Amino acid sequence: MGPLLFIFVNEPKLIEMVLNSPKCLEKSFLYKFLRLDKGLLAAKHESWQVHRKLLESSFHLDTVKNFIPIFIDSADQMISNINALEEKNNVNLFEITSRCALTMVLSSSFGLSAAEVHISDDMLKSVEELIKIISHRCREPVFYIERIYRFTRNYYREKKYRKRCYYYLDQVLKERRELVEPPNKNMCGPSTPFKQHDEEMGDPTLVPKKNFIDQLIFNEGKFSDEEIHDHIYTFVVAGYETTALQTAFTLLLLAMHDDVQNKLFEEIEKALPNKHSILDHSTLMKMKYLENVIKESMRLLPPVPLIGRETLEDLELDEVIVPKGVTLIIHFFNLHRKKEIWGDDAEEFNPDRFSSENENKRHPYSFLPFSGGSRDCIGKHYAMLAVKTILVKFLRNYKVSTDLKYDELTFRADITMKVCQDLKVNIEER
């Protein structure tokens, strides 16, 4: 592309080499258009390595399991919103899942209940418009040059929508800081517990500092204000958008494949005999077909369709020397549809591909819904549990159908992947 060299890597063996090489830890220059240079997604590799270690515990499975009650509250709120709809035909799935996913992310990040999270239509629109604007810039090389981009209408639209998003999150962060910041920060080390009000006990109680935002606040000596800002916005926007898309995509595919939906409902109904049965981590883990359905949805419709890495030094790939400074593109959308890996029916929706027997036959880097290597998605456990919770709650209450046909769908690769058609479905109460 002009003076810039892009190389697409599409073989699992070579992808594994790229994602595990210390020479490929740098993200592509395209990530700078997010303007979140200090967040985990786009940070330079030196600071990313330090911050990843500091934040890892906040996204460990043992920590994320504690968020399941928050996920359930958010999903129950979604069910209430659906029940309140006067018309349940031609409902836009993404509008439902986006509000639910954002409630989950804000609640679990800022220590709020689902009822305390107030999401305006304006905020949802601002995030969506921001993603469209940044994606458009990535597709137009002339706008890679900042001095040219600043003369465009999109530059001023980006500033407007970014300001709206930041205003809301800044207010919530300020309130959280006032609640948990110790009187003397210098006396509170990285592993010191802090006092947080426990409403059930009625008294302040010492609790471990596992919350993502609290981890940043209590480690302010290790994070600059800019780094705290960028980490928070990265997690909120990336976490909400990908979770909302994956849940909507999975429900859309189930609406198109009644046999799969019925089989999944049978599994859910067996685990939860009635709509008020207790849902917890162990129950979610027993639903093996649910996991297969989600994985097959991620294969066909990955929320992040591609990533870019920049070589820090010359790199040998398959007896070819890739020079320093080259952008390597890994296209998950294409990788997940290669017939050499997935068979002649690679374009078809078949959750049985992810039975343990079939999964063990494939190269581990042939399926990468959360990227791979040391710089994979830190929120992978969070995302899977969030998506599982929403799907179980939705399908335990509703059956979903659609007039859309899978082979008629068209796709657009923004920062996240989009289906060009509106995700319209019909919702029927069970």
Phi, psi and omega in degrees: 000095185060229180278359184262135181256123176244133176236128178271129179249120187228011176256130183310319181298318180286324177299318178299318179298315182296311187287344179252000181275131174296346178277355184233032181277347182276136175283157179299154178301339181298334182292342180293340180290345175290337184058039174229054190297339183261355179282162184301328184294319189243358187298151172299149191299328182296311181286327178302317182299319180291312185290326178300317180295321181292327186261353185305318185296332180292341182243011176293149183304321180297329177283314184297327178304330180290346180274352184303318175302325177293317178300319181295316179300318180294319179292322177297323176296321176299316179299317178299320179294321178293317179301330182280350180292132177288324182238121182253015172257148182056045177271136179279113184301317185295327178295328178284310185288331181293317179294320179294314182296320179293323176299317178301311184295315181292320180296311183288333181280319188253009177068036181253159170275161179302325181292336182276347182271120180245108184254119179274154174300328181295321180292316178300317179295321181297318179296315181298316181294321178301314181297319178297316183294314181295320179297318179298320179296321179298331182273353184241093185306330181297334181272001174296333180277115187302320183295330176281316182302326183292349176268359184266159177295325181297329179299316181285328174293319178301315179300319182295310183289325178296320180297320180295316179296314183295323183300312182298311184291327177298321180295316180293320179296319179300315180295321180293321179299316181296329183284318190251349183293127180291155181303322179234098185300331183292340181267000184246105181277179185300332183253007182285133175288159179233162181271128179226139183292127177256107187296327181291321181279331181085354180234154174299141183226145176284124180231152180289148182274085182251335183302138184303310182293318179297324178300319178292316182297317184279353176245032185299338176292339182257348178236132173285166178302321180294322180292319177300313179304309185289324177297317182295311182293325177299311183294316183296309185289312182293318182293317182289314185296313183290321178295316180297316180295313183296321178294316179295317179298318181295315178296323178297315179295323177294324178296330180275343185231087186298325181295319178292318179299318180295318180296319179293320179298322178300319178295317180295316182295326178293320180284328182231086187302331175224171186293346182252010177296150183287130176251124177218184185298315182297324178295316179299320183291336179285342184275083185290321181293326176303313179297319179298319180297315180296316180297318179293325175295318178294329178293309184283323184230070180290129180301326175252105188284337181200161174225164178230135174237146180249134181286128178277336178215171173303139184228132177269122179231114177054047178067017176241134179271117176266121184293161173299142176088007179272142176269121177261124181256127174249115188258094183297324181302316179286317180304318184285357180239010181290124183293333178296334181263315192256354178094175183295338180263029185302334182276354183267153180271110183215095182300339181293348174302334186256020167296154183302325180296314181286323184296324183289346181278344187259155174297136183300339180259020174271347179225112188226067180293337180239030185063203182197176182076190184292337181256040176284183182287120181292337185262023186296319179293319178301311184298315182296317180291323178295313180296316179301316182297314180298315182297315181298314180296317181296308187286337176290335183257332189223154167254144185234141178219167181205156174269351179292146177249136185301316184286358177257357180290143173238152190236155177225126180270095169271205171301318170251164182274140180235144168272129186293329177281151171295140183276069185273130179224165173253131184248128182236130181290139179277000000 
